[in-house]
Amino acid sequence: MIRNILVNNRSESWRIAKSFIDFGAKELSEKIAQDVLNNLQIERGSVQLQKPIQYSLFWTGLRDYCDSNKIKRRDLDFIKRVKAIYLNKFASLEQQVYEFATNHKDQSVNIRLDKTKQNYIVSDVSEQRFINNLYFTEFDLVIQTGNYLLIGEFKDTQTFGANSKHVLVHQLVRQYVTANILLGLEGREHIEVVPFVVADNPQHVNKTAQVKLLKHLGWLAGGNVFDWKALDKK
Protein backbone atom coordinates (compact mmCIF):
# COMPACT_ATOMS: atom_id res chain seq x y z
CA MET A 1 0.00 0.00 0.00
CA ILE A 2 2.76 2.44 0.90
CA ARG A 3 4.65 1.45 -2.23
CA ASN A 4 1.67 2.35 -4.43
CA ILE A 5 1.29 5.71 -2.74
CA LEU A 6 4.94 6.52 -3.40
CA VAL A 7 4.84 5.40 -7.02
CA ASN A 8 1.81 7.58 -7.74
CA ASN A 9 3.22 10.66 -6.02
CA ARG A 10 3.85 13.14 -8.84
CA SER A 11 4.38 16.32 -6.84
CA GLU A 12 7.32 18.43 -7.95
CA SER A 13 9.15 18.03 -4.66
CA TRP A 14 8.85 14.24 -4.81
CA ARG A 15 10.02 14.14 -8.44
CA ILE A 16 13.03 16.32 -7.61
CA ALA A 17 13.97 14.15 -4.63
CA LYS A 18 13.52 10.96 -6.66
CA SER A 19 15.73 12.27 -9.49
CA PHE A 20 18.50 12.96 -7.00
CA ILE A 21 18.08 9.61 -5.28
CA ASP A 22 18.16 7.73 -8.60
CA PHE A 23 21.21 9.48 -10.02
CA GLY A 24 23.03 10.25 -6.80
CA ALA A 25 22.83 13.82 -5.52
CA LYS A 26 26.47 14.73 -6.06
CA GLU A 27 26.65 13.20 -9.53
CA LEU A 28 23.44 14.84 -10.70
CA SER A 29 24.39 18.22 -9.24
CA GLU A 30 27.71 18.10 -11.07
CA LYS A 31 25.98 17.09 -14.32
CA ILE A 32 23.49 19.95 -14.06
CA ALA A 33 26.22 22.44 -13.12
CA GLN A 34 28.33 21.38 -16.09
CA ASP A 35 25.39 21.74 -18.48
CA VAL A 36 24.46 25.18 -17.10
CA LEU A 37 28.01 26.48 -17.37
CA ASN A 38 28.43 25.00 -20.86
CA ASN A 39 25.49 27.10 -22.06
CA LEU A 40 26.85 30.15 -20.27
CA GLN A 41 30.20 29.59 -21.99
CA ILE A 42 28.53 29.62 -25.41
CA GLU A 43 27.43 33.20 -24.74
CA ARG A 44 30.60 34.55 -23.16
CA GLY A 45 33.45 31.98 -23.20
CA SER A 46 35.96 31.06 -20.44
CA VAL A 47 33.47 29.45 -18.05
CA GLN A 48 34.51 26.25 -16.28
CA LEU A 49 33.12 23.94 -13.62
CA GLN A 50 35.23 23.99 -10.46
CA LYS A 51 35.16 21.10 -8.01
CA PRO A 52 34.27 20.39 -5.31
CA ILE A 53 30.82 21.87 -5.71
CA GLN A 54 28.33 22.63 -2.96
CA TYR A 55 24.63 21.97 -3.49
CA SER A 56 21.35 22.12 -1.61
CA LEU A 57 17.77 21.10 -2.37
CA PHE A 58 14.76 23.19 -1.30
CA TRP A 59 16.99 26.03 -0.10
CA THR A 60 15.55 29.04 1.74
CA GLY A 61 18.64 31.21 1.62
CA LEU A 62 17.51 34.43 3.29
CA ARG A 63 15.50 32.67 5.99
CA ASP A 64 18.52 30.49 6.78
CA TYR A 65 20.71 33.61 6.90
CA CYS A 66 18.35 35.30 9.35
CA ASP A 67 18.05 32.21 11.53
CA SER A 68 21.81 31.66 11.72
CA ASN A 69 22.44 35.32 12.55
CA LYS A 70 19.45 35.63 14.91
CA ILE A 71 17.93 38.41 12.80
CA LYS A 72 14.22 39.22 12.94
CA ARG A 73 12.42 40.18 9.73
CA ARG A 74 11.26 43.44 11.30
CA ASP A 75 14.72 44.48 12.44
CA LEU A 76 15.10 48.03 11.12
CA ASP A 77 18.84 47.80 10.55
CA PHE A 78 18.39 44.59 8.60
CA ILE A 79 15.64 46.14 6.45
CA LYS A 80 17.84 49.16 5.80
CA ARG A 81 20.74 46.96 4.66
CA VAL A 82 18.55 44.87 2.37
CA LYS A 83 16.90 47.94 0.83
CA ALA A 84 20.29 49.52 0.18
CA ILE A 85 21.51 46.44 -1.70
CA TYR A 86 18.30 46.25 -3.73
CA LEU A 87 18.30 49.94 -4.63
CA ASN A 88 21.96 49.78 -5.61
CA LYS A 89 21.86 46.60 -7.67
CA PHE A 90 18.32 46.72 -9.05
CA ALA A 91 17.66 50.44 -9.35
CA SER A 92 16.26 50.12 -12.88
CA LEU A 93 14.38 46.84 -12.40
CA GLU A 94 10.93 48.38 -12.01
CA GLN A 95 11.37 50.39 -15.20
CA GLN A 96 12.69 47.37 -17.11
CA VAL A 97 9.81 45.12 -16.04
CA TYR A 98 7.13 47.66 -16.95
CA GLU A 99 8.79 48.41 -20.29
CA PHE A 100 8.84 44.68 -21.02
CA ALA A 101 5.15 44.41 -20.15
CA THR A 102 4.29 47.37 -22.38
CA ASN A 103 6.32 46.13 -25.33
CA HIS A 104 4.81 42.63 -25.16
CA LYS A 105 1.19 43.40 -24.34
CA ASP A 106 0.11 42.55 -27.91
CA GLN A 107 1.86 39.17 -27.81
CA SER A 108 -0.37 37.43 -25.24
CA VAL A 109 2.31 37.87 -22.59
CA ASN A 110 0.63 38.51 -19.24
CA ILE A 111 3.00 39.15 -16.35
CA ARG A 112 0.31 40.17 -13.84
CA LEU A 113 1.51 43.56 -12.72
CA ASP A 114 -0.49 45.72 -10.32
CA LYS A 115 -2.34 48.41 -12.26
CA THR A 116 -1.26 50.99 -9.68
CA LYS A 117 2.36 50.37 -10.74
CA GLN A 118 3.63 49.67 -7.23
CA ASN A 119 5.46 46.43 -8.04
CA TYR A 120 9.25 46.33 -7.73
CA ILE A 121 9.23 49.65 -5.86
CA VAL A 122 10.53 49.42 -2.28
CA SER A 123 9.16 52.28 -0.19
CA ASP A 124 8.51 52.82 3.50
CA VAL A 125 5.03 51.44 2.90
CA SER A 126 6.07 48.32 1.00
CA GLU A 127 9.37 47.46 2.69
CA GLN A 128 7.98 44.78 5.02
CA ARG A 129 6.13 43.04 2.18
CA PHE A 130 9.37 43.21 0.24
CA ILE A 131 11.32 41.56 3.08
CA ASN A 132 8.64 38.88 3.36
CA ASN A 133 8.92 38.16 -0.37
CA LEU A 134 12.64 37.52 0.04
CA TYR A 135 12.34 35.63 3.33
CA PHE A 136 9.86 33.05 2.03
CA THR A 137 11.53 32.50 -1.34
CA GLU A 138 12.55 28.87 -1.85
CA PHE A 139 14.92 27.46 -4.46
CA ASP A 140 14.48 23.90 -5.72
CA LEU A 141 18.23 23.52 -6.23
CA VAL A 142 21.26 25.72 -5.67
CA ILE A 143 24.80 24.80 -6.67
CA GLN A 144 27.93 26.76 -5.92
CA THR A 145 30.95 26.17 -8.14
CA GLY A 146 33.83 28.60 -7.99
CA ASN A 147 32.46 32.12 -8.37
CA TYR A 148 29.06 31.00 -9.62
CA LEU A 149 25.86 30.36 -7.68
CA LEU A 150 23.50 28.38 -9.89
CA ILE A 151 19.83 28.68 -8.90
CA GLY A 152 17.37 26.19 -10.37
CA GLU A 153 13.61 25.96 -10.62
CA PHE A 154 11.94 22.63 -11.54
CA LYS A 155 8.51 22.60 -13.19
CA ASP A 156 6.27 19.80 -14.37
CA THR A 157 2.65 20.81 -15.02
CA GLN A 158 2.59 23.81 -12.71
CA THR A 159 3.19 27.39 -13.80
CA PHE A 160 5.65 29.89 -12.36
CA GLY A 161 4.31 31.76 -9.37
CA ALA A 162 3.10 35.32 -9.97
CA ASN A 163 1.20 37.49 -7.51
CA SER A 164 0.65 41.18 -8.22
CA LYS A 165 0.11 41.81 -4.50
CA HIS A 166 3.79 41.08 -3.92
CA VAL A 167 6.46 43.71 -4.36
CA LEU A 168 8.53 41.16 -6.30
CA VAL A 169 5.72 39.68 -8.38
CA HIS A 170 7.43 37.00 -10.42
CA GLN A 171 8.91 33.81 -9.02
CA LEU A 172 11.99 33.64 -11.26
CA VAL A 173 12.79 37.33 -10.80
CA ARG A 174 12.24 37.05 -7.04
CA GLN A 175 14.67 34.13 -6.83
CA TYR A 176 17.36 36.02 -8.73
CA VAL A 177 16.94 39.14 -6.59
CA THR A 178 16.91 37.13 -3.35
CA ALA A 179 20.11 35.27 -4.21
CA ASN A 180 21.91 38.49 -5.11
CA ILE A 181 20.78 40.26 -1.95
CA LEU A 182 21.93 37.34 0.18
CA LEU A 183 25.36 37.45 -1.44
CA GLY A 184 25.45 41.20 -0.77
CA LEU A 185 24.61 40.68 2.89
CA GLU A 186 27.41 38.14 3.16
CA GLY A 187 29.93 40.38 1.36
CA ARG A 188 30.28 37.94 -1.54
CA GLU A 189 29.27 40.18 -4.43
CA HIS A 190 32.01 38.63 -6.58
CA ILE A 191 29.87 35.49 -6.92
CA GLU A 192 27.61 35.58 -9.99
CA VAL A 193 24.05 34.28 -9.82
CA VAL A 194 23.14 32.05 -12.79
CA PRO A 195 19.50 30.89 -13.13
CA PHE A 196 18.35 27.72 -14.87
CA VAL A 197 15.03 25.90 -15.30
CA VAL A 198 14.26 22.18 -15.56
CA ALA A 199 10.86 21.44 -17.12
CA ASP A 200 8.74 18.67 -18.58
CA ASN A 201 8.07 20.78 -21.66
CA PRO A 202 11.05 23.07 -22.35
CA GLN A 203 9.55 24.38 -25.60
CA HIS A 204 6.45 25.57 -23.76
CA VAL A 205 8.45 26.99 -20.85
CA ASN A 206 10.63 29.01 -23.23
CA LYS A 207 7.44 30.74 -24.40
CA THR A 208 6.28 31.72 -20.92
CA ALA A 209 6.31 35.34 -19.81
CA GLN A 210 8.74 34.83 -16.94
CA VAL A 211 11.36 33.00 -18.99
CA LYS A 212 11.07 35.63 -21.72
CA LEU A 213 11.42 38.33 -19.06
CA LEU A 214 14.54 36.76 -17.56
CA LYS A 215 16.13 36.48 -20.99
CA HIS A 216 15.15 40.08 -21.72
CA LEU A 217 16.87 41.18 -18.51
CA GLY A 218 19.99 39.25 -19.56
CA TRP A 219 19.83 36.92 -16.55
CA LEU A 220 18.99 33.61 -18.23
CA ALA A 221 21.23 32.07 -20.87
CA GLY A 222 19.30 30.82 -23.89
CA GLY A 223 20.10 27.13 -23.42
CA ASN A 224 19.54 26.96 -19.69
CA VAL A 225 16.01 25.54 -19.86
CA PHE A 226 16.45 21.78 -19.64
CA ASP A 227 14.24 18.74 -20.24
CA TRP A 228 13.30 17.01 -16.98
CA LYS A 229 12.98 13.70 -18.84
CA ALA A 230 16.77 13.54 -19.04
CA LEU A 231 16.77 13.21 -15.23
CA ASP A 232 14.18 10.42 -15.17
CA LYS A 233 16.31 7.64 -16.66
CA LYS A 234 15.94 5.22 -13.78
C-alpha positions as CSV (number, residue, x, y, z in Angstrom):
1,M,0.0,0.0,0.0
2,I,2.8,2.4,0.9
3,R,4.7,1.4,-2.2
4,N,1.7,2.4,-4.4
5,I,1.3,5.7,-2.7
6,L,4.9,6.5,-3.4
7,V,4.8,5.4,-7.0
8,N,1.8,7.6,-7.7
9,N,3.2,10.7,-6.0
10,R,3.8,13.1,-8.8
11,S,4.4,16.3,-6.8
12,E,7.3,18.4,-8.0
13,S,9.2,18.0,-4.7
14,W,8.9,14.2,-4.8
15,R,10.0,14.1,-8.4
16,I,13.0,16.3,-7.6
17,A,14.0,14.1,-4.6
18,K,13.5,11.0,-6.7
19,S,15.7,12.3,-9.5
20,F,18.5,13.0,-7.0
21,I,18.1,9.6,-5.3
22,D,18.2,7.7,-8.6
23,F,21.2,9.5,-10.0
24,G,23.0,10.2,-6.8
25,A,22.8,13.8,-5.5
26,K,26.5,14.7,-6.1
27,E,26.6,13.2,-9.5
28,L,23.4,14.8,-10.7
29,S,24.4,18.2,-9.2
30,E,27.7,18.1,-11.1
31,K,26.0,17.1,-14.3
32,I,23.5,20.0,-14.1
33,A,26.2,22.4,-13.1
34,Q,28.3,21.4,-16.1
35,D,25.4,21.7,-18.5
36,V,24.5,25.2,-17.1
37,L,28.0,26.5,-17.4
38,N,28.4,25.0,-20.9
39,N,25.5,27.1,-22.1
40,L,26.9,30.2,-20.3
41,Q,30.2,29.6,-22.0
42,I,28.5,29.6,-25.4
43,E,27.4,33.2,-24.7
44,R,30.6,34.5,-23.2
45,G,33.5,32.0,-23.2
46,S,36.0,31.1,-20.4
47,V,33.5,29.4,-18.0
48,Q,34.5,26.3,-16.3
49,L,33.1,23.9,-13.6
50,Q,35.2,24.0,-10.5
51,K,35.2,21.1,-8.0
52,P,34.3,20.4,-5.3
53,I,30.8,21.9,-5.7
54,Q,28.3,22.6,-3.0
55,Y,24.6,22.0,-3.5
56,S,21.3,22.1,-1.6
57,L,17.8,21.1,-2.4
58,F,14.8,23.2,-1.3
59,W,17.0,26.0,-0.1
60,T,15.6,29.0,1.7
61,G,18.6,31.2,1.6
62,L,17.5,34.4,3.3
63,R,15.5,32.7,6.0
64,D,18.5,30.5,6.8
65,Y,20.7,33.6,6.9
66,C,18.3,35.3,9.3
67,D,18.0,32.2,11.5
68,S,21.8,31.7,11.7
69,N,22.4,35.3,12.5
70,K,19.5,35.6,14.9
71,I,17.9,38.4,12.8
72,K,14.2,39.2,12.9
73,R,12.4,40.2,9.7
74,R,11.3,43.4,11.3
75,D,14.7,44.5,12.4
76,L,15.1,48.0,11.1
77,D,18.8,47.8,10.5
78,F,18.4,44.6,8.6
79,I,15.6,46.1,6.5
80,K,17.8,49.2,5.8
81,R,20.7,47.0,4.7
82,V,18.5,44.9,2.4
83,K,16.9,47.9,0.8
84,A,20.3,49.5,0.2
85,I,21.5,46.4,-1.7
86,Y,18.3,46.3,-3.7
87,L,18.3,49.9,-4.6
88,N,22.0,49.8,-5.6
89,K,21.9,46.6,-7.7
90,F,18.3,46.7,-9.0
91,A,17.7,50.4,-9.3
92,S,16.3,50.1,-12.9
93,L,14.4,46.8,-12.4
94,E,10.9,48.4,-12.0
95,Q,11.4,50.4,-15.2
96,Q,12.7,47.4,-17.1
97,V,9.8,45.1,-16.0
98,Y,7.1,47.7,-16.9
99,E,8.8,48.4,-20.3
100,F,8.8,44.7,-21.0
101,A,5.2,44.4,-20.2
102,T,4.3,47.4,-22.4
103,N,6.3,46.1,-25.3
104,H,4.8,42.6,-25.2
105,K,1.2,43.4,-24.3
106,D,0.1,42.6,-27.9
107,Q,1.9,39.2,-27.8
108,S,-0.4,37.4,-25.2
109,V,2.3,37.9,-22.6
110,N,0.6,38.5,-19.2
111,I,3.0,39.2,-16.3
112,R,0.3,40.2,-13.8
113,L,1.5,43.6,-12.7
114,D,-0.5,45.7,-10.3
115,K,-2.3,48.4,-12.3
116,T,-1.3,51.0,-9.7
117,K,2.4,50.4,-10.7
118,Q,3.6,49.7,-7.2
119,N,5.5,46.4,-8.0
120,Y,9.3,46.3,-7.7
121,I,9.2,49.7,-5.9
122,V,10.5,49.4,-2.3
123,S,9.2,52.3,-0.2
124,D,8.5,52.8,3.5
125,V,5.0,51.4,2.9
126,S,6.1,48.3,1.0
127,E,9.4,47.5,2.7
128,Q,8.0,44.8,5.0
129,R,6.1,43.0,2.2
130,F,9.4,43.2,0.2
131,I,11.3,41.6,3.1
132,N,8.6,38.9,3.4
133,N,8.9,38.2,-0.4
134,L,12.6,37.5,0.0
135,Y,12.3,35.6,3.3
136,F,9.9,33.1,2.0
137,T,11.5,32.5,-1.3
138,E,12.6,28.9,-1.9
139,F,14.9,27.5,-4.5
140,D,14.5,23.9,-5.7
141,L,18.2,23.5,-6.2
142,V,21.3,25.7,-5.7
143,I,24.8,24.8,-6.7
144,Q,27.9,26.8,-5.9
145,T,30.9,26.2,-8.1
146,G,33.8,28.6,-8.0
147,N,32.5,32.1,-8.4
148,Y,29.1,31.0,-9.6
149,L,25.9,30.4,-7.7
150,L,23.5,28.4,-9.9
151,I,19.8,28.7,-8.9
152,G,17.4,26.2,-10.4
153,E,13.6,26.0,-10.6
154,F,11.9,22.6,-11.5
155,K,8.5,22.6,-13.2
156,D,6.3,19.8,-14.4
157,T,2.6,20.8,-15.0
158,Q,2.6,23.8,-12.7
159,T,3.2,27.4,-13.8
160,F,5.6,29.9,-12.4
161,G,4.3,31.8,-9.4
162,A,3.1,35.3,-10.0
163,N,1.2,37.5,-7.5
164,S,0.7,41.2,-8.2
165,K,0.1,41.8,-4.5
166,H,3.8,41.1,-3.9
167,V,6.5,43.7,-4.4
168,L,8.5,41.2,-6.3
169,V,5.7,39.7,-8.4
170,H,7.4,37.0,-10.4
171,Q,8.9,33.8,-9.0
172,L,12.0,33.6,-11.3
173,V,12.8,37.3,-10.8
174,R,12.2,37.0,-7.0
175,Q,14.7,34.1,-6.8
176,Y,17.4,36.0,-8.7
177,V,16.9,39.1,-6.6
178,T,16.9,37.1,-3.3
179,A,20.1,35.3,-4.2
180,N,21.9,38.5,-5.1
181,I,20.8,40.3,-1.9
182,L,21.9,37.3,0.2
183,L,25.4,37.5,-1.4
184,G,25.5,41.2,-0.8
185,L,24.6,40.7,2.9
186,E,27.4,38.1,3.2
187,G,29.9,40.4,1.4
188,R,30.3,37.9,-1.5
189,E,29.3,40.2,-4.4
190,H,32.0,38.6,-6.6
191,I,29.9,35.5,-6.9
192,E,27.6,35.6,-10.0
193,V,24.0,34.3,-9.8
194,V,23.1,32.0,-12.8
195,P,19.5,30.9,-13.1
196,F,18.3,27.7,-14.9
197,V,15.0,25.9,-15.3
198,V,14.3,22.2,-15.6
199,A,10.9,21.4,-17.1
200,D,8.7,18.7,-18.6
201,N,8.1,20.8,-21.7
202,P,11.0,23.1,-22.4
203,Q,9.5,24.4,-25.6
204,H,6.4,25.6,-23.8
205,V,8.5,27.0,-20.8
206,N,10.6,29.0,-23.2
207,K,7.4,30.7,-24.4
208,T,6.3,31.7,-20.9
209,A,6.3,35.3,-19.8
210,Q,8.7,34.8,-16.9
211,V,11.4,33.0,-19.0
212,K,11.1,35.6,-21.7
213,L,11.4,38.3,-19.1
214,L,14.5,36.8,-17.6
215,K,16.1,36.5,-21.0
216,H,15.1,40.1,-21.7
217,L,16.9,41.2,-18.5
218,G,20.0,39.2,-19.6
219,W,19.8,36.9,-16.5
220,L,19.0,33.6,-18.2
221,A,21.2,32.1,-20.9
222,G,19.3,30.8,-23.9
223,G,20.1,27.1,-23.4
224,N,19.5,27.0,-19.7
225,V,16.0,25.5,-19.9
226,F,16.4,21.8,-19.6
227,D,14.2,18.7,-20.2
228,W,13.3,17.0,-17.0
229,K,13.0,13.7,-18.8
230,A,16.8,13.5,-19.0
231,L,16.8,13.2,-15.2
232,D,14.2,10.4,-15.2
233,K,16.3,7.6,-16.7
234,K,15.9,5.2,-13.8
